Amino acid sequence: MDRKELLKKIGQERGSSVLAYFTSDRPGPIGAKIGMDIIPIFSGQLRAMGKQEKIDLVLYSTGGDTMVPWRLVSMIREYCDKLAVLVPYKAHSAATMIALGADEIVMSDLSELSPIDPSTANVFNPPQPGSPQGRIPISVEDVVAYFDLAKNKFGISSDASLEQIFSQFGKANPQIHPLALGNVNRIHNLIRLLARQLLLSHKEPMAEAEVDKVVGYFTEKLYSHQYFIGRKEARESLGLNSVMYAKSGLADVMTEIYESFKEEMKIGEQWNQEMELGAGMSQGEKDYTIAYVESEKQSQHFDLHVEFRRQQVPVQQQTPQGPMQVQQEKVVWRVVRQGWE
């Protein structure tokens, strides 16, 4: 079935207007993250749709800019009385935050959410080895866990002892600027604030105790950003009462939509420039679609045009005489055009 027909089918079954937002999770230059560039895209789609009683957002993404969810959810809510997020498979990190802002999170047995603890990488972070302009991300939860280890596992509670531990942390990691840790604390507080705002934005706001419980789980108590959460755990263990189980027919349609985007964007497939160019080819070019915002009436997509070229590049190798630069043939690539269409 055509994808727009599938979106229409969901709308008919649920009495809603339906949007889909999918981002590619492929590696290399053809992955996509949730970014602020989607705000004007959604604005155009929502204006064309007009005020609705209920909007369903079919969402697939492994995350992105944590400042986007509140901006996006609050904008969608201007156009509807009730918002639901349908999760056909992955809605991780920033996508989980979008889901937390919905009155309903509709999940199948395949659906998964994740913790929303971010990593930060600003100018005060340690430089990336081999890339002077790059910065090593610092996980907010790694820093919190270090001091949790001292306080709760080793029972260190006096101010003097904690001050000594903080001093030792700084001496052991001189490349970490104090302002990088300040940024970690700021982001940690911001994520908790945004999660609270999203949960309290529901048409029927959650009780404060329930909000605190959910925020605590998703920001601190799951301990790993790679901990993925199914529907049963989200509802029964984490207290996320907005989670609804998709009926079998709806779950099938959600999966069909995911499979359609998966086939078109090659979601989940590896990317290798040698294979993209092809054996025996000296140069070439390819187009990739890495994100979609789509309704039953219109579709917008973010496209990349990538050029490939086989050339000799210097590579450092270790020899008996020491490190030497040798010429090797490699495929290099560059993005020459990109944007929403």
PALO-940162 format. One line per field, with one value per residue: residue number from 1; residue in one letter; x, z, y of N, C-alpha, C in turn. Coordinates in steps of 0.1 Angstrom, whole numbers, plus 2048, in hexadecimal, padded with zeros to 3 digits. Atoms other than C-alpha are relative to their C-alpha. Last residue first. Example, Ala and Ser with C-alpha at 12.3 -4.5 7.8 and 13.67 -1.06 7.14 Angstrom:
<atoms>
k <- (2;1) .
r <- (S;A) .
n.x <- (7F7;809) .
n.z <- (800;800) .
n.y <- (7F5;7F4) .
ca.x <- (889;87B) .
ca.z <- (847;84E) .
ca.y <- (7F5;7D3) .
c.x <- (7F8;809) .
c.z <- (808;800) .
c.y <- (80B;80C) .
</atoms>
This chain:
<atoms>
k <- (341;340;339;338;337;336;335;334;333;332;331;330;329;328;327;326;325;324;323;322;321;320;319;318;317;316;315;314;313;312;311;310;309;308;307;306;305;304;303;302;301;300;299;298;297;296;295;294;293;292;291;290;289;288;287;286;285;284;283;282;281;280;279;278;277;276;275;274;273;272;271;270;269;268;267;266;265;264;263;262;261;260;259;258;257;256;255;254;253;252;251;250;249;248;247;246;245;244;243;242;241;240;239;238;237;236;235;234;233;232;231;230;229;228;227;226;225;224;223;222;221;220;219;218;217;216;215;214;213;212;211;210;209;208;207;206;205;204;203;202;201;200;199;198;197;196;195;194;193;192;191;190;189;188;187;186;185;184;183;182;181;180;179;178;177;176;175;174;173;172;171;170;169;168;167;166;165;164;163;162;161;160;159;158;157;156;155;154;153;152;151;150;149;148;147;146;145;144;143;142;141;140;139;138;137;136;135;134;133;132;131;130;129;128;127;126;125;124;123;122;121;120;119;118;117;116;115;114;113;112;111;110;109;108;107;106;105;104;103;102;101;100;99;98;97;96;95;94;93;92;91;90;89;88;87;86;85;84;83;82;81;80;79;78;77;76;75;74;73;72;71;70;69;68;67;66;65;64;63;62;61;60;59;58;57;56;55;54;53;52;51;50;49;48;47;46;45;44;43;42;41;40;39;38;37;36;35;34;33;32;31;30;29;28;27;26;25;24;23;22;21;20;19;18;17;16;15;14;13;12;11;10;9;8;7;6;5;4;3;2;1) .
r <- (E;W;G;Q;R;V;V;R;W;V;V;K;E;Q;Q;V;Q;M;P;G;Q;P;T;Q;Q;Q;V;P;V;Q;Q;R;R;F;E;V;H;L;D;F;H;Q;S;Q;K;E;S;E;V;Y;A;I;T;Y;D;K;E;G;Q;S;M;G;A;G;L;E;M;E;Q;N;W;Q;E;G;I;K;M;E;E;K;F;S;E;Y;I;E;T;M;V;D;A;L;G;S;K;A;Y;M;V;S;N;L;G;L;S;E;R;A;E;K;R;G;I;F;Y;Q;H;S;Y;L;K;E;T;F;Y;G;V;V;K;D;V;E;A;E;A;M;P;E;K;H;S;L;L;L;Q;R;A;L;L;R;I;L;N;H;I;R;N;V;N;G;L;A;L;P;H;I;Q;P;N;A;K;G;F;Q;S;F;I;Q;E;L;S;A;D;S;S;I;G;F;K;N;K;A;L;D;F;Y;A;V;V;D;E;V;S;I;P;I;R;G;Q;P;S;G;P;Q;P;P;N;F;V;N;A;T;S;P;D;I;P;S;L;E;S;L;D;S;M;V;I;E;D;A;G;L;A;I;M;T;A;A;S;H;A;K;Y;P;V;L;V;A;L;K;D;C;Y;E;R;I;M;S;V;L;R;W;P;V;M;T;D;G;G;T;S;Y;L;V;L;D;I;K;E;Q;K;G;M;A;R;L;Q;G;S;F;I;P;I;I;D;M;G;I;K;A;G;I;P;G;P;R;D;S;T;F;Y;A;L;V;S;S;G;R;E;Q;G;I;K;K;L;L;E;K;R;D;M) .
n.x <- (807;80E;80B;808;80D;800;80E;804;80E;803;80B;80C;80D;80A;80C;801;80C;7FD;80C;808;7F9;7F4;7F7;7F4;7FE;7F5;804;7F5;7FF;7F5;7F3;7F5;7F5;7F5;7F7;7F2;7F9;7F1;7F8;7F2;7F4;7F3;7F4;7F3;801;806;80E;809;80C;80D;80A;7FD;80A;805;80A;80C;809;80E;808;7F7;804;7FC;7F3;801;7FB;809;80C;7FA;7FE;7F2;7FC;7F3;7F5;7F9;7FE;7F6;7F4;7FD;7FC;7F4;7F5;7FF;7FA;7F2;7FB;7FF;7F5;7F4;7FF;7FC;7F2;7F8;801;7F8;807;807;7FC;80B;7FD;804;80E;804;80B;7FB;7F5;802;80D;803;7F8;804;80C;80C;80B;80C;80A;803;807;7F9;7F2;7FF;800;7F6;7F4;7FB;7FD;7F4;7F4;7FD;7FC;7F3;7F7;7FE;7F8;7F2;7FD;7FD;7F2;803;80D;80B;807;80B;80A;807;809;80C;808;808;80A;80A;807;809;80B;807;808;80B;80B;807;80A;80B;808;807;80C;80B;801;80E;804;7FD;805;7FF;7F2;7F9;806;7FA;7F2;802;803;7F3;7F8;805;7FD;7F1;7FD;7FB;80B;7F9;805;7F5;7FA;80A;80A;7FA;7F8;809;802;7F3;7FE;809;7FB;7F3;801;805;80D;800;80C;805;800;80A;80C;7FF;809;800;7F3;801;7FF;7F3;7FD;7F7;7F2;7FE;7F3;7FE;7F2;7F9;7F4;7FE;7FD;7F3;7FC;7F6;7FD;7F3;7F6;801;7F4;805;7F4;7FF;80B;80D;809;805;80A;80C;805;807;80D;809;7FA;7F5;802;7F7;7F4;800;7F2;800;7F5;7FB;7F5;7FA;804;808;809;808;80B;80B;805;809;80D;809;805;80A;80D;80B;808;809;7FF;7FB;7FD;7F7;7F3;7F4;7F2;7F9;7F3;7F7;7F5;7F6;803;806;803;80A;80A;808;808;80B;809;807;808;80C;806;808;80A;80D;804;80A;7FA;80B;804;807;809;80E;807;7F9;7F4;7F4;7F7;7F7;7F2;7F6;7F3;7F5;7F3;7F4;7F7;7F6;807;7FF;802;80E;809;7FE;806;80F;802;7FE;80C;80A;7FD;7F9;808) .
n.z <- (80D;801;7FB;7F6;7FF;808;803;7FB;803;7F8;805;7F8;808;802;808;80D;808;80E;807;7F9;7FF;7F8;807;7F8;7FD;7F8;7F4;7F7;7F4;7F7;801;7FC;809;7FC;80A;7FC;80C;802;809;800;7FD;801;7FB;805;80B;80B;7FD;80A;7F9;805;7F6;7F2;7F8;7F4;7F8;7FC;7F7;802;7FA;7FB;804;80D;805;809;80D;807;806;80B;80C;802;80B;7FE;809;7FA;7F2;7FC;7FB;808;80D;7FF;7FE;80C;80B;7FE;802;80F;805;7FC;808;80E;7FF;800;80D;80A;804;80D;809;804;80A;80D;802;80B;7FC;800;7F7;7F3;7F9;800;7F5;7F3;7FC;807;7F8;808;7FA;809;80B;80D;7FF;809;7F9;7F7;800;80D;807;7F9;803;80E;802;7FA;808;80C;7FB;7FE;7F2;7F7;7FA;7F2;7FE;804;80B;7FB;7F9;80A;808;7F7;7FE;80D;802;7F6;804;80B;7FA;7F7;808;806;7F6;7FD;80B;7FE;7F5;806;806;7F6;7FB;7FF;80D;801;80D;809;803;808;80D;807;803;80B;80B;803;807;80E;807;802;80B;7FA;7FF;7FD;7F4;7F6;800;7FC;7F5;7F4;7FB;7FA;7F3;7F9;7FA;7F5;7F6;7FC;7F6;7F4;7FC;7F2;7F8;7FA;7F2;7FA;7FF;7F7;805;80F;805;806;80E;805;7FF;7F5;803;803;806;804;7FF;80C;7FB;806;7F7;7FA;7FC;7F5;7FC;806;7F9;803;803;805;808;802;7F7;806;801;7F2;7FC;807;7FA;7F4;805;803;7FC;7F6;7FC;7F7;7FC;807;801;803;808;7FE;808;7FB;7F3;7FD;80B;804;7F8;805;80D;7FD;7F9;80A;80A;7FA;7FC;80A;7FF;7F5;7F8;806;7F7;7F5;7FF;800;7FE;801;806;7FD;80A;7FC;7F3;800;7F3;7F9;7FA;80A;805;7F7;800;80D;800;7F9;808;80B;7FB;803;80E;801;7FF;7FE;7F2;7FD;7F5;803;803;80A;7FC;807;7F6;803;803;7FF;800;7FE;805;7FE;80B;7FE;800;7F4;7F5;800;7FD;7F2;7F9;801;7F7;7F2;7FD;7FD;7F2;801;800) .
n.y <- (7FF;805;7F7;806;7F9;7F4;7FC;7F3;7FB;7F4;7F8;800;7FC;80B;7FD;807;7FD;7FA;7FD;7F6;7F3;803;808;803;80E;803;807;804;7F8;804;7F9;809;800;809;803;803;805;7FD;808;7FA;809;7F8;806;7FB;7F7;807;802;804;7FC;7FD;7FC;804;7FA;807;7F8;807;7F8;802;7F6;7F5;7F2;7FC;805;80C;7FD;7F7;807;809;7F9;801;7F7;7FA;805;80C;7FF;80A;7FA;7F5;804;808;7F6;7F8;808;802;7F3;7FE;807;7F9;7F4;804;804;7F4;7FA;807;80B;800;80B;808;80A;7FC;804;7F7;7F7;7F2;7FF;807;7FE;7F2;7FA;806;7FA;805;802;7FD;808;80C;7FB;802;801;80B;80D;804;7F7;7FD;80C;807;7F8;803;80E;802;7F9;809;80C;7FD;7FB;80B;801;803;7FB;809;7FA;7F7;808;809;7F8;7FC;80C;802;7F5;803;80C;7FC;7F9;80A;809;7F8;7FE;80D;803;7F7;807;80B;7FB;7FF;7F3;7FC;7FB;7F2;7FD;80C;804;7F6;801;80B;7FC;7F7;809;807;7F6;7FE;80C;801;7F6;7F3;7F6;7F3;7F9;800;80D;80B;7FD;7FB;80B;80A;7FB;800;80D;802;7F7;805;80A;7FA;805;804;7FE;80D;801;808;7F8;7F5;7F6;800;804;80E;801;804;80E;803;7FC;7F2;7FE;7F2;7FD;7FD;7FA;7F3;7F5;801;7F2;7FE;7F2;7FC;808;80E;809;80D;806;80E;805;804;7F4;7FD;809;7FD;7F3;804;805;7F5;7F3;7FF;7F2;7F8;807;80D;804;80F;804;80D;804;80C;801;80B;804;7F4;7FF;809;7FB;7F4;805;807;7F7;7F7;806;801;7F4;801;7F4;7F3;7F4;803;7F9;809;7FB;80D;7FF;80B;802;809;805;80D;805;7F8;809;806;7F6;7FE;80C;800;7F4;804;80B;7FA;7F7;806;7FD;7F5;7F3;7F6;7FF;7F3;801;802;7F3;7F7;7F9;806;804;80B;7FC;80A;7FA;809;7FC;808;7FC;7F6;7F4;7F9;809;805;7F5;7FD;80B;7FE;7F5;805;807;7F6;7FB;7F4;7F4) .
ca.x <- (880;895;8BA;8DC;8F4;919;91E;942;951;974;97B;99E;9BD;9DB;9FA;A13;A1D;A37;A38;A59;A75;A66;A45;A26;A0E;A00;9E8;9EC;9CF;9CD;9AB;989;96D;94A;930;913;8F1;8DE;8B8;8A1;87D;85B;83A;817;7F3;7F4;80E;834;853;870;895;8B4;8AD;8CD;8D9;8F9;917;934;959;975;95F;96F;95C;93E;93B;924;937;958;945;938;916;905;8E0;8C8;8B1;8B5;8A3;888;887;886;86C;855;85D;855;833;82C;835;81D;802;808;807;7E6;7D7;7E5;7D9;7F4;7FB;7F8;813;806;808;82E;834;857;84E;82B;829;84D;855;838;83E;862;880;8A2;8C1;8DC;8DD;8E7;8E0;8BA;8B6;8C1;8AE;892;88C;88E;877;85D;85D;85C;83F;82C;831;826;806;804;7F3;7D3;7D8;7FC;815;820;833;845;84D;85B;871;87D;887;899;8AC;8B5;8C3;8DA;8E3;8EE;901;914;91B;92B;940;94C;952;96A;97F;985;9A9;9B5;9A2;9B3;9BA;996;987;99F;993;96E;978;989;96A;955;96B;96A;944;93F;929;93F;92A;93F;921;90A;921;940;92E;914;930;93C;918;910;92E;925;901;908;91D;93A;93E;962;967;971;985;9A6;99C;9B5;9AC;98C;993;987;967;968;95C;93C;933;917;909;8E4;8CF;8AE;8AB;89C;87B;873;857;858;83C;827;826;80D;81A;7FB;7F7;818;835;847;848;85B;874;877;880;89B;8AA;89C;87B;883;868;844;840;81F;81F;7FD;7F2;7D0;7BF;7D2;7E3;7F4;7FF;815;829;82D;839;852;862;863;872;88C;8A4;8B1;8C1;8C3;8B3;8B2;893;872;851;82D;81D;7F7;7E3;7C1;7A6;7B5;7BE;7CC;7DD;7EE;7FA;806;81B;82A;833;841;85A;861;86A;87D;89D;89F;8AF;8A6;8C4;8CC;8E4;8F1;913;920;909;8E5;8CA;8B5;89A;874;858;835;816;7F2;7D1;7BB;79C;7B0;7A7;7A2;7C2;7D6;7C8;7D1;7F5;7F5;7E6;802;81B;80C;800) .
ca.z <- (7F7;816;813;806;7EA;7E5;800;7FD;7F8;7F7;7EA;7F2;7E0;7F7;7F7;813;830;846;86B;875;862;869;85B;86C;853;84E;831;815;7FD;7D9;7C9;7C2;7C1;7CF;7CE;7E5;7E0;800;804;820;818;817;810;80C;80E;823;839;837;848;83B;842;832;80C;7FA;7D7;7C8;7B5;7A2;79E;796;792;792;7AF;7BA;7C7;7E3;7EB;7F0;803;81D;82D;843;840;85D;849;824;81E;807;815;839;831;823;83F;859;849;847;86C;876;861;872;895;88C;883;8A2;8BA;8C5;8EA;8FA;90D;91E;940;940;963;95C;965;957;93A;92D;937;923;905;900;90D;8FE;914;8FD;90F;92E;953;952;972;966;94B;941;963;977;95E;960;986;989;971;984;9A5;994;987;961;94D;93A;919;91D;920;943;934;91B;935;94D;932;928;94C;951;931;93B;95D;94D;932;94C;960;941;937;959;954;933;945;95C;93D;938;92C;950;955;972;983;97F;98C;9A9;9B2;9B1;9C8;9E0;9E0;9E7;A05;A13;A0E;A22;A11;A05;A07;9EF;9D8;9DF;9E1;9CD;9B3;9AF;9A8;98B;980;97B;964;950;94F;93E;924;918;8F2;8E6;8D1;8AD;89E;8A6;896;89A;8BF;8C6;8DC;900;906;90B;8E8;8ED;8EB;901;905;90C;926;915;91C;900;8EF;8DC;8C6;8B8;8CF;8C3;8D2;8D2;8E8;8F2;900;8EF;8FF;90A;8E5;8DB;8F7;8EA;8C8;8D9;8E7;8D4;8C1;8AF;8A2;896;8B1;8AE;8BF;8CA;8CE;8D9;8D5;8B5;8A1;8BD;8CB;8AD;8B6;8DB;8D0;8B7;8CE;8EB;8D6;8C4;8E0;8E4;8C2;8B4;8BA;8AC;897;88C;893;888;895;89B;89C;8AD;8AD;88F;887;864;84F;838;856;866;848;845;86A;869;84E;861;880;86E;86B;891;890;895;888;866;859;836;83D;84E;860;857;871;858;866;865;86D;863;867;86C;871;889;88D;897;87C;861;86A;86A;848;83A;845;834;815;815;817;7F8;800) .
ca.y <- (8C6;8CB;8D0;8C3;8C8;8C0;8A7;89A;878;868;845;839;830;830;846;840;857;847;83D;82D;81C;7F9;808;816;825;848;84C;865;865;858;85D;84D;867;868;884;886;896;897;899;8A4;89A;8AB;898;8A4;899;879;889;888;896;882;87F;870;86F;867;871;861;86C;85B;859;841;822;800;7F2;808;82B;822;803;816;831;819;81C;802;7FC;803;819;815;836;828;805;811;82C;811;7F8;812;81A;7F5;7F1;80C;7FC;7DA;7EA;7FA;7D8;7C8;7E3;7FA;7F9;81B;82E;84D;83C;83F;830;822;7FE;7F9;811;814;7F0;7E2;7FA;7F1;805;806;809;816;838;825;82B;825;83A;85D;870;858;849;869;87B;85F;85F;885;888;86D;880;8A1;892;88F;8AA;8A1;8B2;8AA;8C7;8BC;89F;8B5;8D0;8B6;8A7;8CA;8D2;8B0;8B6;8D9;8CE;8B4;8CD;8E7;8CD;8C1;8E5;8EC;8CC;8DB;8FC;8EA;8E0;8BB;8B6;8B5;894;883;8A4;8B0;890;891;8B4;8A8;88B;8A3;8BA;89B;892;8B5;8B8;898;87D;861;841;82D;823;840;85E;854;83F;85A;873;85E;856;87B;87F;860;86B;88C;879;88F;891;892;8B2;8B7;8D3;8C3;8A2;887;882;895;8B4;8B3;8C7;8EC;8F5;8E1;8BC;8B0;88D;889;876;86F;84A;835;82D;80D;800;7DC;7CF;7EC;80E;82B;848;85C;87F;887;89B;87B;870;88F;888;864;873;887;867;84A;843;823;80B;814;82F;841;863;871;895;8A1;8C3;8CB;8E6;8FA;8D8;8D3;8F2;8E8;8C5;8D3;8ED;8D5;8BA;8CF;8DA;8B6;8B7;894;872;84F;857;849;85B;857;877;875;895;898;8B2;8C4;8E8;8EC;8D1;8EA;8FE;8DE;8D4;8F7;8F9;8D5;8E0;901;8ED;8D1;8E6;8E5;8C2;89E;88A;87D;862;864;873;854;83B;834;83E;851;868;863;87B;870;885;879;88B;877;862;844;82B;846;857;837;82E;850;84B;829;839;852;835;823;800) .
c.x <- (7F1;7F9;7F3;7F4;7F8;7F3;801;7F1;7FE;7F2;7FC;7F5;7F4;7F4;7F8;7F3;801;7F2;804;7F4;7F8;809;80C;809;80D;801;80D;7FB;80B;800;80A;80D;80B;80B;80B;808;80F;804;80F;809;80D;80B;80C;80C;80D;7FE;7F9;7F2;7F4;7F7;7F3;7F6;802;7F5;7FB;7F7;7F4;7F9;7F2;7F9;80A;7FC;803;80E;800;805;7F7;7F4;806;802;80F;803;80D;80C;806;804;80B;80D;805;806;80E;80B;801;807;80F;806;801;80C;80C;802;805;80F;808;7FF;807;7F9;7F8;805;7F3;803;7FB;7F2;7FB;7F4;804;80C;800;7F3;7FD;807;7FC;7F4;7F4;7F4;7F3;7F6;7FC;7F7;807;80F;801;800;80C;80D;807;804;80D;80D;805;806;80E;80A;803;809;80F;802;802;80D;7FA;7F3;7F4;7F8;7F5;7F5;7F8;7F6;7F4;7F7;7F7;7F4;7F5;7F8;7F6;7F3;7F8;7F7;7F5;7F5;7F9;7F5;7F4;7F7;7F9;7F3;7F5;7FF;7F1;7FB;803;7FC;801;80E;807;7FB;807;80E;7FE;7FD;80D;808;7FB;804;80F;804;805;7F6;807;7FC;80B;806;7F8;7F6;807;807;7F6;7FE;80E;803;7F8;806;80D;7FF;7FC;7F2;802;7F4;7FA;801;7F5;7F3;7FF;7F7;800;80E;800;800;80E;802;809;80E;801;80E;802;80F;80A;80C;802;801;80E;803;80A;805;80E;80A;7FB;80C;7FB;80D;800;7F6;7F3;7F7;7FB;7F5;7F3;7FA;7F8;7F3;7F6;803;80A;7FB;808;80D;801;80F;800;80D;804;80B;807;7FC;7F7;7F6;7F7;7F3;7F4;7FA;7F7;7F3;7F6;7FB;7F6;7F3;7F4;7F7;7F5;800;805;804;809;80C;80A;80F;807;80D;809;80B;80B;7FD;7F8;7FD;7F5;7F6;7F7;7F7;7F4;7F6;7F8;7F6;7F3;7F9;7F8;7F4;7F2;7FB;7F5;807;7F5;7FC;7FA;7F7;7F1;7F8;806;80C;80D;809;808;80E;80A;80D;80A;80C;80E;806;809;7F9;800;7FD;7F2;7F6;801;7F9;7F1;7FD;801;7F3;7F5;801;809) .
c.z <- (802;7F3;7FE;804;80A;800;7F9;7FC;805;7FB;80A;7F9;809;7F8;7FF;7F9;7F2;7FA;7F3;7F8;808;802;80A;7F8;808;804;808;80D;808;80C;809;7FE;806;7F6;805;7F4;803;7F2;800;7F8;800;805;7FE;806;7FB;7F4;7F4;806;7F6;80A;7F8;80A;80F;806;80C;808;803;80A;7FE;806;806;7FB;7F2;7FB;7F6;7F3;7F9;7F9;7F4;7F2;7FF;7F3;803;7F8;806;80E;804;804;7F8;7F2;801;801;7F3;7F5;803;7FD;7F1;7FB;804;7F7;7F2;800;7FE;7F2;7F4;7FD;7F3;7F7;7FE;7F5;7F2;7FC;7F5;803;802;80A;80E;808;801;80B;80E;806;7F7;807;7F9;806;7F6;7F5;7F2;7FD;7F6;804;809;800;7F3;7F8;806;7FD;7F2;7FE;805;7F7;7F4;804;802;80E;80A;807;80E;802;7FC;7F5;805;807;7F6;7F8;808;802;7F4;7FF;809;7FB;7F5;805;807;7F7;7FA;80A;802;7F5;803;80A;7F8;7FA;80A;807;800;7F2;7FD;7F2;7F7;7FC;7F6;7F2;7F9;7FB;7F3;7F3;7FB;7F8;7F1;7F7;7FD;7F4;805;800;804;80C;80B;800;804;80B;80D;806;808;80E;808;807;80D;80C;805;80B;80D;803;80E;808;805;80F;807;802;809;7F9;7F0;7FA;7FB;7F1;7FB;802;80C;7FF;7FC;7FA;7FB;803;7F4;805;7F8;80B;807;802;80B;805;7FB;807;7FD;7FC;7FC;7F9;7FF;80B;7FA;800;80E;804;7F9;807;80C;7FB;7FE;803;80C;802;809;804;7F9;7FD;7FF;7F7;804;7F7;807;80F;804;7F6;7FD;809;7FB;7F3;803;806;7F6;7F6;806;806;7F7;802;80B;80A;7F8;808;80B;800;800;7FF;800;7F9;805;7F5;805;80F;800;80E;807;805;7F5;7FB;809;7FF;7F3;800;807;7F7;7F5;805;7FD;7F2;7FE;802;800;80E;803;80B;7FD;7FD;7F5;805;7FA;80B;7FE;7FC;802;800;803;7F9;803;7F3;802;801;80D;80C;801;804;80F;808;801;80A;80D;803;804;80E;800) .
c.y <- (7FC;803;7F9;80A;7F9;808;80D;803;80E;805;80B;808;7FF;805;7F3;803;7F8;802;807;803;80B;80D;7FD;7F6;7FE;7F1;7FC;7F9;7FB;80A;7FB;808;7F7;800;7F7;7FC;7FF;7FC;805;7F7;808;7F7;809;7FA;806;80A;7F9;7FF;7FF;806;803;804;7FC;808;7F7;80A;7F8;809;7FE;80B;80A;80E;805;7FC;7F4;804;809;7F9;7F8;807;800;808;807;7FA;7F4;801;7F6;807;80C;7FC;7F8;80A;808;7F9;800;80D;802;7FA;808;80C;7FC;7FD;80D;806;7F9;7F3;801;7F5;7F7;7F6;804;7FC;80A;80A;80F;802;7FB;803;80F;807;7FB;806;7FC;7FA;804;7F7;7F5;806;7FF;7FE;7F4;7F1;7FA;808;803;7F4;7F9;808;7FE;7F2;7FD;806;7F7;7F4;802;807;7F5;7FF;7FE;807;7F8;807;808;7F8;7F7;808;803;7F3;7FD;80B;7FC;7F4;804;807;7F6;7F8;808;802;7F3;7FE;809;7F9;7F5;804;801;80E;805;805;80F;803;7F4;7FD;80A;7FE;7F5;805;809;7F7;7F9;80A;802;7F5;800;809;80E;80B;80D;807;7FF;7F2;7F4;801;804;7F5;7F7;805;800;7F3;7FE;809;7FA;7F5;807;7FC;7FB;803;7F3;7FF;7F9;808;80C;80A;7FF;7FD;7F1;7FF;7FC;7F1;7FD;803;80F;801;80E;800;803;808;80D;80B;7FE;80F;800;80E;803;7F8;7F2;7F7;7F2;7FC;7F1;7FB;7FC;80C;804;7F8;804;80C;7FB;7FC;80C;80E;803;80E;809;7F7;7F2;7FC;7F1;7FE;7F2;7FB;7F4;800;7F4;7FC;80D;802;7F7;806;80C;7FD;7FA;80A;80A;7FB;7FF;80D;800;80B;80C;80C;7FB;808;7F4;803;7F2;802;7F4;7FF;7F8;7FC;7F3;7FA;808;7F7;7FB;80B;803;7F4;800;80C;7FC;7F5;807;809;7FA;803;80C;80E;80B;800;80E;7FC;7FF;80C;809;807;7FA;7FD;7F3;805;7F4;808;7F5;807;7FB;805;80C;80E;808;7F7;7FC;80B;802;7F6;803;80A;7FA;7F9;80A;806;80C) .
</atoms>
